[in-house]
Amino acid sequence: MTKEPFRGKIEIRELAFHLRWSLRKQISQTTMARSALDSLRSLVTLFFSIMGENYMAQMIPKQISSDTKSAAERSFFNFIRDAEGTEDWIVLHSVNIGRHISQTQGEADFIVFAPQTGIFVVEIKGGGISFCDGCWNSRDRNGNLYEIKNPVAEASGAMESLRKFVIDELSYKNKSAKNCLWGFCVVFPDGYFHNTYTIPDLADEQVADKTDMAHLDVFFRRLSEYWKKRCRVAGLSPCLPNVAACKDIIKILRPEIDFSVSLVGQAETVERQLIALTENQNDVFEGLAENDRCLIRGAAGTGKTILATNFFKKVSGAGANCAYFCYNKQLAAYVWEAIRPTVECCFHSYMESVAGAAFPDLWRDREADAGRYYSDILPERFIEAYVDSGAEPFDYLIVDEAQDLMNEKYLEVFDLILSGGLKNGKWTFFIDAENQNIYTGKSYEEIYRLLSRYGVYYTRYLLKDNCRNSTAIIEQVDKWFKTRTRTRKQSERGKEVEIKQYRHADQEQASVEEMLSVLTKKFPLSDIVILSPKRFDHSVVSGIDNYKISDSREEGAIFFSTIQAFKGLESKIVVLCDISDVSTEKARQYLYIGMTRAKSALYINISKRAYQQIQEEKEA
């Protein structure tokens, strides 16, 4: 009974393909015929969508962001997505260029990856565009003429920057991908360029206008021939990329340029390391743009801060008054260097800056009742000062490590400073309430109940993939904490975690010194961080004289930090010490946080008592 319908489906599919290719051969007929053929083509397209066949280009992201203001970009996105003859093409939209050859920051409107054709950077210009006296101009809705950037220079600079970056990254990888044909073009989806302008630095083959939108596959193949000729003139012989080469290059460009950096501790600097985000993280990032209110769950190392800072850039770049907040001062300092917001990133510092202006003696409140200051007094003073100030609320609120700020008073503040409040405003909270909730102690269920008081509807996402730690570190964390973290396929195993047990403090000091003697010979001091649940003056490392260790960033010193102060940050190499007792939930959270700060190598100094407590916890 199933064979006849299946055979019929095959026959219909074959007929549809025949129709499609026949239509393409006849498409150059009269206007009337072309209109009829376009109608038939639409029917064929509908058939394929019903049959589940995909002969259109793969778009990344799948849907153009609602934040994209350019109508021309939206138009081109739809044109190339629906274009025939692009079955194996992949098209990236809005790719940020962090390593531009001539600018501090650049952007490619589109990058078209067309196997056996080429890789092309596309600059989009819409609306009333004109070229006069060597200058490019645009006319706004009111008829006003103003000069714009040279689209040829923009496209050329983007192409060269991306190509150089790819070649550098592929030095020891896919050599065929290094020698692929690259090119650029300028697209005017709203107007007519051909037979209208003659520009020395822009060949006719490099331009697509409104007449080309119905047959973009033809345009890009013509563009490929143009660039092949240009390469031959220059004495070059690039190869046409295959599907594998295109995907290899996309793996480099999409994660490392479209997403921003992970924040790493360095002496007096912020080290920015590009990391490869997973498909799961890309999906979450796209989901943020589609939903006004989001709650993102993720364990340590799953990319919460990376997504938070990049989404801030996206939202603020679109003109919104956006705020980024977190609990941790060190994390706030590094994020500030990355995104440069209009207000302080540390939530408490922000509240103090507003409340302090209205209450000059605010510091007396902190001295008088330190226990209630941050949880009750400060938010109350802030609310009073903010209401009196008449300040404009934020358009968007991003809260990183939000589990540390989930209490009634702080939510009142968020509700006040956000346009539309928590119920109707735009916000995204990034949380890990399982292993890193060392301040409020609230579970996910308790956080959900707190938010429900505001009658708020929001979308939840889960970050699953660890993109920070080596496989060896992840396995050790999973072994001790039963986290079952999902690792990336491309994750390096790295050095096995080194665990030293001690009975007395003098034994631990000797162990730490031994570790440092090895590490300081192989790595820069800035790659090493010593973490402890205790302050420096109470830590075992305070008695070490052979090495310069400081709890402030100093040239030529190994950086020391409490685990709680380093939460949200990371370092290439981490040495944990003062792990003497993990019988309490908070102590186990400290250990978990400390272990997950290490990217490449982790050294743990732990008392025999604490080690036994972990083994007992595992068996329970």
Protein Blocks (a to p, Z undefined) as FASTA:
>chain_A
ZZmmmmmmmmmmmmmmmmmmmmmmmmmmcfklmmmmmmmmmmmmmmmmmnopafbdcddd
fbdcfklmblklmmmmmmmmmpghilmgccdehiadfbbfkbfbdcdfbacddehkbccd
ddddehjdddeehiacdddfkopacddddfklmmmmmmmmmmmmmmmmmmmmcfklmmpc
cddddddfkbcfehkbccfklcfklpccfklmmmmmlmmmmmmmmmmmmmmmnopacddd
dfklmmmmmmmmmmmmmpccdddddehiacdddddddfklmmmmmmmmmpmbdcddddeh
ilmmmmmmmmmmmmmmnopacddddfblklmmmmmmmnopabdfblklmmmmmmmmmmmm
lmmmmmmmmmlmmmmmmmmmmmmmmmmnopacdfbdcdehkllmmcfklmmmmmmmpghi
jmlmccdddddfklmmmknopafklmmmmmmmnopacdddddfbdckbcfklmmmmmmmn
onopacdfklcfbjaddddddfbfklmmmmmmmmmmmmmmmpcfklpccddfbdfklpmk
lmpmkbccdfbdcehiacdddfklmgoiacfbdcdehilbfkbfklmmmmmmmmmmpmkb
ccddddfklmmmmmmmmmZZ
